[in-house]
Every structure is written in C-alpha cells, then in structure tokens.
C-alpha cells in the first residue's frame, strides 16, 4: 500500500509542471461563451428586481407611521 501511495505521489509531483504550463495559442472567447455569460447576467438582474421591491416594502413598513393599527379594548362593542 505504501508503494502505491509513493508512486501516485511521485506521478502527481511530476505532472504539476505539465499542468502549470500554458499553451502558446491565445484563448478566444466564442459566441457561445458570450451567450452563456449574458444569460447568467440576465438571471442575476431578474432576481434583483423582486429583491429591491421586497426591500422597499420592508423599509416602508418599518418607517411608515400611518400604518399603525390600534386594537380595541377588551369588552368594547364593535360596530
């Protein structure tokens, strides 16, 4: 078991230099990549709209002084 772990460790150490080496070709952004990023941005923006509406209504409920309701006293008749 120690032999297998040692062999795997040596292989991983030797492979790190290969994985770290960059290619000579420049990576170009394709149209599908742009569409994917735009779709992700659209999802985030569409989730911000309800978030802002809820935040506004929360602040309005906290700081609105006219929305206070009084409860009737016990034993009072409701008409």
N, C-alpha and C positions, 0 to 999 in steps of 0.2 A: 504494500500500500504506500509506503514511503517512497518507493521507486517511481510509482505513477505520479504522485504529487510533485516530486522533484522534476520529472520530465515535463509535466504540464507547466510548472513554474518557469523552467528554462525556455520553453516554447513561447510563453507569454512575454517574457522579458525580451526575447529576440524579435517578436512580432510587433512590439510597440514602436520601434523605429520605422517599420514599414507602414504602420497605420498613421504615424505622425507626418509622413512625407506627403507633401501636396502635389497635385498634378500640375502639369505645365499649361494645360488648357484652362482658359478662364470660364467660369460657370456663367452661363447666360440664363436670364430669367425668361421662362417660356410664358406663353399666353395662358396656359392652364394654371400656372403658379400665380399669375396676377389675378385670375378669376377666383381662385381659392382664397387668396388674401382679401379680395374685395368682398367675397361672401362672408368671411369671418368678421370683417369690419361692419358689414351690414347687420349681422346678428347682434353685435355689441351695441350698435346705435339703436336698434329697435328695442333692446332691453333697457336702454337708458330712459326712454320716453315714459313708460309706466313708473319707473323708479322716481323720476322727477315729479310726476303727478302725485304719487303717494307721499313723497317728502313734503310737497307743498301743502297737501291736505293735513298732514300731521302738524306742521307748523301753524297752520290756520286754526286747527283745533286746540292747540296749546295756548295760543296768544289771543284768540278771539274772546272778548269779554261779553259779547251779547248772546253767546250760545249757552249761557248758564241757565239751567232749568232748576226751579225750586220744587221740592216735593211738598205735598200738602201735609198738614199736621195730622196726627192720629186722631180719629174721631170726627174730623171735619167732613161735612157733606159735599159731595161732588155734584155740580150741576151741569 
